[in-house]
Amino acid sequence: MLDERHLEHRLTDAEREQFEEDGYLVVESAIPPDIVEGVEEAVDYIWRNPPLDDRDSRAMHAKADLTRNFFFPNFLWRDRRFLELLDWHTTFPKVWDILSWNIYSYHSHFIVTPPDVDRGKKPQTLGWHQDSGRANAELEGEPRARLSLKVAFWLSDISEPDKGNLWVVPGSHKVNRIDRPTDGISHPAGAIPVLAKAGDAVFFDRRLFHARGLNYSEETRKVLFYGYGYRWIRPKDDMSIPVGLMERVDPITRQLLGGGTSGNGYYSPNDEDVPLKVWLEEHEPI
Ligand SMILES: O=C(O)CCC(=O)C(=O)O
């Protein structure tokens, strides 16, 4: 639920400049330790008891193995603690300041990465990519349109390399391709691991070339990714949000979960489609 606190965490000029220039931004201590702990409990429950109630979860259930990387999409509605971060006061204002108000969460996933059991057994390259699959082949222009961004909430400390950090090539959101080494082990030129502490949030532009780093530490890495994009972008997950929950949440959360009054309203919204716009107009003329 939005309140006055959100207005204190708008995107600063320096943050905008850094996001535009580098394609990513670290917001330190975005969530306090008690929230990190609660959210981690919710992640652990699903990790240890993967559900089987929609296509996404069935696909992930088949691969579930506590010693391997566990990717779990479409998680937002599964626990009240996940939903609270969707419009969190230290992060969400920066999302609307970058993308404006006709937005929702088109995609979400969390990833649990245990210490790497394959270390030293074979050369391991990282899966460098831009987000949004075919959008990168089918959209014209260089660079292509931004369309969306992700906010990664870190539940584990990755303030040193080799702990399963997010790797990025700063500035690579401005180009359509980068050279990816083919030796199976090197990184692209300019690649760096993002360093962050538990509770930090990392924003990144979907066009930024990025990859999940290897976890050579003794600790299991846990991170939540909240993807935000325009309401006219199709969902990338099942988004099997129970109807009862959609009716119970506040109007802005409903917008962020994909609600709307008509198909046309995703493109040409009225005020009922976009309560975020109405809230912004009431709190700060736009
Ligand atoms: O797990 C990571 O650090 C990378 C996640 C990723 O590649 C993505 O969200 O697109």
The ligand as an SDF file (V2000), in Angstrom:
LIG
                    3D

 10  9  0  0  0  0  0  0  0  0999 V2000
   20.3490  -15.3570  -10.9720 O   0  0  0  0  0  0  0  0  0  0  0  0
   20.9080  -14.3700  -11.4350 C   0  0  0  0  0  0  0  0  0  0  0  0
   21.7790  -13.7320  -10.8120 O   0  0  0  0  0  0  0  0  0  0  0  0
   20.5830  -13.9070  -12.8410 C   0  0  0  0  0  0  0  0  0  0  0  0
   19.1080  -13.9430  -13.0930 C   0  0  0  0  0  0  0  0  0  0  0  0
   18.8010  -13.6250  -14.5100 C   0  0  0  0  0  0  0  0  0  0  0  0
   19.5720  -13.8520  -15.4020 O   0  0  0  0  0  0  0  0  0  0  0  0
   17.5190  -12.9980  -14.8470 C   0  0  0  0  0  0  0  0  0  0  0  0
   16.7150  -12.6930  -13.9540 O   0  0  0  0  0  0  0  0  0  0  0  0
   17.2830  -12.7720  -16.0620 O   0  0  0  0  0  0  0  0  0  0  0  0
  1  2  2  0
  2  3  1  0
  2  4  1  0
  4  5  1  0
  5  6  1  0
  6  7  2  0
  6  8  1  0
  8  9  2  0
  8 10  1  0
M  END
$$$$
